[in-house]
Amino acid sequence: MCHALLQDPKFLALLLRIDHEFAAQCRADGCQCGGNLHRADYPRKPRGCPRSMRVHYSWRLSFCCAVCRKRSTSLSVRFLGRRVYLALAVVLVSGSRAGSNSTRARLGAELGVARQTLKRWQLWWTEQFALTPLWRAACARFMPPVDVLGFPLTLLERFMGSPEDSLMRLLVFLSPVTLRAGEPAATEIFEGR
């Protein structure tokens, strides 16, 4: 995997643009009560983000209904749920070759990721992600079946294109896990990018 993407301003700008597209779709869909959605972004303190992009990555795009005041948060390719590290960092560090623990540890150390966090990420990929509604709904689309114990690398290998394209497609694929349970998610993302 191309770890240089963590420092690539063009790739990080692409992820920001995708998040803005998701936010525009969320706003266009409106609230379930029929009310208008107003911007209500909330701050994030992203780790694993270059200083040059930190200002663009320090807000999670979100909305608040003018009528019922319910929050509607759009899908994201920049953040992986409530994790403080960028989704890109979680995928790249976790996806370092399974046999190469030294590579994973070195990259983790460069980003300031504790060993316990690396272990938690690996457990999330191999145990929890495999049980998410997203993976349960999508796993049959991958033939032959993807080796869950090799996640996220074995999943990334299934997305075609250059390293940038396949990583971007994986992040778009993962975007439904960025919402809390019970929040509606766009279903067309599987067909979209």
Backbone hydrogen bonds, N-H to C=O, Kabsch-Sander energy under -0.5 kcal/mol:
donor,donor_aa,acceptor,acceptor_aa,energy
3,H,1,M,-1.1
5,L,2,C,-1.4
6,L,3,H,-1.5
7,Q,4,A,-1.6
8,D,5,L,-0.6
12,L,8,D,-2.4
13,A,9,P,-2.3
14,L,10,K,-1.9
15,L,11,F,-2.1
16,L,12,L,-1.8
17,R,13,A,-2.4
18,I,14,L,-2.3
19,D,15,L,-2.2
20,H,16,L,-2.1
21,E,17,R,-1.9
22,F,18,I,-2.5
23,A,19,D,-2.4
24,A,20,H,-2.3
25,Q,21,E,-2.1
26,C,22,F,-2.3
27,R,23,A,-2.6
28,A,24,A,-2.3
29,D,25,Q,-2.1
30,G,26,C,-1.1
31,C,35,G,-1.6
34,G,31,C,-1.5
38,H,64,C,-2.7
40,A,62,S,-2.7
42,Y,60,R,-1.8
44,R,58,S,-2.6
47,R,84,V,-2.6
53,M,50,P,-1.5
54,R,50,P,-1.0
54,R,51,R,-0.6
55,V,51,R,-0.5
56,H,53,M,-1.0
57,Y,53,M,-1.4
60,R,42,Y,-3.1
61,L,59,W,-0.5
63,F,72,S,-2.2
64,C,38,H,-2.5
65,C,70,K,-2.1
66,A,36,N,-2.9
69,R,65,C,-0.8
72,S,63,F,-2.4
74,S,61,L,-0.9
76,S,175,S,-0.6
80,L,85,Y,-0.6
81,G,79,F,-0.8
83,R,80,L,-1.4
86,L,47,R,-2.0
87,A,78,R,-2.4
90,V,86,L,-2.3
91,V,87,A,-2.6
92,L,88,L,-2.6
93,V,89,A,-2.8
94,S,90,V,-2.1
95,G,91,V,-2.1
96,S,93,V,-1.0
100,S,97,R,-1.7
101,N,99,G,-0.8
104,R,100,S,-1.9
105,A,101,N,-2.8
106,R,102,S,-2.7
107,L,103,T,-2.7
108,G,104,R,-2.7
109,A,105,A,-2.6
110,E,106,R,-2.2
111,L,107,L,-1.6
112,G,108,G,-0.6
112,G,109,A,-0.7
113,V,108,G,-3.6
114,A,112,G,-0.5
118,L,114,A,-2.2
119,K,115,R,-2.3
120,R,116,Q,-2.4
121,W,117,T,-2.7
122,Q,118,L,-2.3
123,L,119,K,-2.5
124,W,120,R,-2.5
125,W,121,W,-2.5
126,T,122,Q,-2.3
127,E,123,L,-2.8
128,Q,123,L,-1.1
129,F,124,W,-3.9
131,L,128,Q,-1.5
132,T,129,F,-1.7
136,R,132,T,-2.6
137,A,133,P,-2.2
138,A,134,L,-1.7
139,C,135,W,-2.6
141,R,138,A,-2.0
142,F,139,C,-1.3
143,M,141,R,-0.8
148,V,146,V,-0.9
150,G,147,D,-1.6
151,F,148,V,-1.7
153,L,150,G,-0.7
154,T,150,G,-1.7
156,L,152,P,-2.9
157,E,153,L,-2.1
158,R,155,L,-1.3
159,F,156,L,-1.7
160,M,158,R,-0.6
166,S,162,S,-3.1
167,L,163,P,-2.1
168,M,164,E,-2.5
169,R,165,D,-2.6
170,L,166,S,-2.2
171,L,167,L,-2.4
172,V,168,M,-2.2
173,F,169,R,-2.6
174,L,170,L,-2.3
175,S,171,L,-0.7
175,S,172,V,-0.8
177,V,174,L,-2.1
178,T,175,S,-1.9
179,L,176,P,-1.2
183,E,180,R,-1.9
190,F,187,T,-1.0
192,G,188,E,-2.1
193,R,189,I,-0.6
